[in-house]
Amino acid sequence: MTFRRRIVVLAAAAVAIAIALAAIITYVIVRQDLRANVDAQLRSSMPELIVTQQSVGVTKQSSATTPGAKAGSTVSVQVPTPAFGAASGVGQAILPSGAIIGPESGSPLPVTAAVKEVKAGKRTAILDDQTVDGVHLRMLTRRGAMGEVMQIAQPLTEADKTLAQLRWLLGAVMLGGVALAGGLGVAVSRVATRPLARLTGAAEQVTATGDLHHRIPEGADDEPGRLAAAFNAMLAALEGSRDAQRQLVADASHELRTPLTAIRANIELLERAPGLPPGERAAMLASARGQLEDLTVLVGDLVDLARPGERPVEPPEDLRLDELVADAVERARRHAPAMTFELKAGPCVVRARRARLARAVGNLLDNAVKWSPPGGAVEVQVQDGEVTVRDHGPGIAQGDLPHVFDRFYRAPSARGLPGSGLGLAIVKHVADAHRGTVSAETAPGGGTLLRLTLP
């Protein structure tokens, strides 16, 4: 079942349930009102037991006598004349002796077990439905003061006819409402699913053509509009990721070409000139070894940057940032013994991945060592989740500051220095992974100040 068809079915079902509930409530209320009117008429028209000396009765006479009546007297049941427009009732009396004074014509009213309970004094009055000669009756039974039981019944023909008409009317209204709801549901579904159709078409077009430049027109600030905006943002992110990957591949191929060419040239030279002096052979092997080490570092950096959205294997932990920086400074001292490192660190705890953060701090120190003059000083400070590293080198030109964290970017002044241009890019990658920031600025008095801030 399609989404549009589900909308139509759900709309029709909701309207059908609502109309059905309203119809049931209406029917119950009308039925109660009609029967309440009949019950009120029965109570106002309750028969009276009359003892007369003559054989004259308004409704029915019988030769049965009642206690207290004189000899030769007759007993009659009188039903009061109903109000104008009301249905006439049928009266019946059950004397204490068990004699029944019934209607003049037709079958007598039924004497049920409930009526016998009223006659026995167990109940004072009852109202129930009975059917006599195929006529649906509403019957009231009440015990009199002398022990007699008075009954009156009124046909429910008009009430039943009204209720039957009401049932047909409510059924027609419900069917019409469901049909109308179905038609409106079709119209509403077409309007509601139009943005989804555009989104589906755009997704199919992107899938078929691979064109990530395609965008969906964004409408109002509602769910479909926000969905279109989110889809456009996703396409933009995919486009940026694809462009970044292409740029990474292009830059990596360019950077890998130089060490591979040098290694190949050295190996070919060693192969073609087996009689080289030992000194030259050792120099060529050392050069090849250095190129391999640079190539190894470059490949490792590329692996770290190739999948920026990949979930890292190392879980985050609470660690002392000051102690981690102190360890990184000690390693830097061993690698650059001619440099002076000044560390000012206060106790600081951050939640991070130890190996990745240590790599980022090490890259900051390596960058400072690379740009510092021989025998220069590198100032390192740790405070409140922030690491600052300052060198006293020539500094970074203002035009290069916005690009120092780009992959493979190397300022014109740095192209003669060792490195691949990925060190600071890895620092930014680590900062982004920890929801932190990294920045570069010109230090007062010369040099560069790099600032890594973690939340």
Helices and strands as residue ranges (DSSP letters): H 3-44, E 48-52, E 60-62, E 74-78, E 90-94, E 100-101, H 113-119, E 125-132, E 135-143, E 149-155, H 157-192, H 194-209, H 223-272, H 278-306, E 317-320, H 321-335, E 340-345, E 349-352, H 354-371, E 377-383, E 386-390, G 401-403, G 412-414, H 423-433, E 437-442, E 448-453
